[in-house]
């Protein structure tokens, strides 16, 4: 049996993380999570997940700073795909829009089937 694909969820809403983690584990993924961008980035660097599901508005380090750090990290970290899942959007600054320009964004609430399909295509599952 091949190794499970590892998903990192970085989001400060415990109920959302729990729901998403349960669904992803049901689909056969291994899941780790962090409640803020700082802890998330440490997990990103240490575990090198197959994909990151990232919220934008979080304490300590937001998703924009997380992406900015990822973009200047070593090549292995930079190549890890990120999907943004957020309720934030309309009030972004131009600088924030540039940071997420190449990152797929799913706005809460979203269709889980659509997220799973898109995620599977990104990581080849």
N, C-alpha and C positions, 0 to 999 in steps of 0.2 A: 504494500500500500504506500503510495507517495506521501511525502510530508504534507501536512496541512498548510495552507497559505496563511500567513500571519497578517492580521488587520490591527492597526493602531487607531483607536478612537480618541480624539482629543476634544473634549466638550465638558462644560461645567454643569450640565443639567443631569443629575444622577438618574432620573426616571427615563430620560431619553437614551442615555448610555446603556442602561439596563435592558430596555426594550430592543435597541439595536444589537446589543451584544447577544441576547438570546436568539434573535433571528439569524444573525450571522453564524453563530455556533450550530444552530439547527441546519444551516446550509453547508456545514462542514468546515468552516473556517476556525482558526485559533484566533482569539481576540484578547488584546491587552488595551487598557484605557488609562487616561490621565485626565484630571479635572482642570488643568490649566496648561498653557503653552510651555511654560518652563519645564514641568514634569514631562510633558509630551515630547519636547525636544530631546530631553535626556533619554527617554525610551526610544525615540527615533534613532538616535546615535548608537545606543547600546544594542538594540534588538534588530535593527535594519528590517522593518516589516515590509511586506509586499506592497502595501498601500496604506495611506493615512486618510481617515475621515476626520475633517477638521472643522470646528466651529470658529467663527471670527471673533465674537465678543466673549471674552473670558477674563478672569482676574489674573494677576501676576504678569502674564505675557499673553497678549491677544494673538489671534490667528495671523494678523498682518506681520507682526514681528516674527512669529514662528516661520512664516514663509520667507521673510527676508533673511533670516539666519540659515534656513535650508538652502537658499539660493547661493550662499557663499561658503557652504560646508564642503567637505570632500565629495568627490564625484559620486561615490556609492550612495551617499545620502541625497545628493541633488537629483539623482535618477529615480528616486522612489516617488511613484505617482501620488498625488494628493487630490482628494475630492472635498470641496467645501459643502457643508450642510449647515445652513444658518437661517435665522429669522431676520438678520440684519441685511440691509441692502440699499435702501433708497437714499440714505444720507451719507454715502461714502464720499470722501475727498478724491480729487484727481489722483493724488499720490497713492491712496488705497486702491483705487481702480487699476492703476498700473501694476501694483503688486500682485493682484489676482487675475490679471488679464489672460493668462494662459492656463488658468485652473478652472475645471468644470465646477459650476455652482448649482446646488440643489437647495431650493428655498423650502423651509419648514412651513407647513406640512408638505410632504412629498410622497410620491408613490413608491413604496418599498420595492416593488417588482422592477421599476425603472432603475432605481439605484443599484440593485443587485445585478441587473443585466449590464449596465454601464461599467460597474466595478469588475465584473467577470471578463468583459472585453478588454479592459485595461491590463489585467494581470493574467489573462489567458486561462481562465477557469471555465 
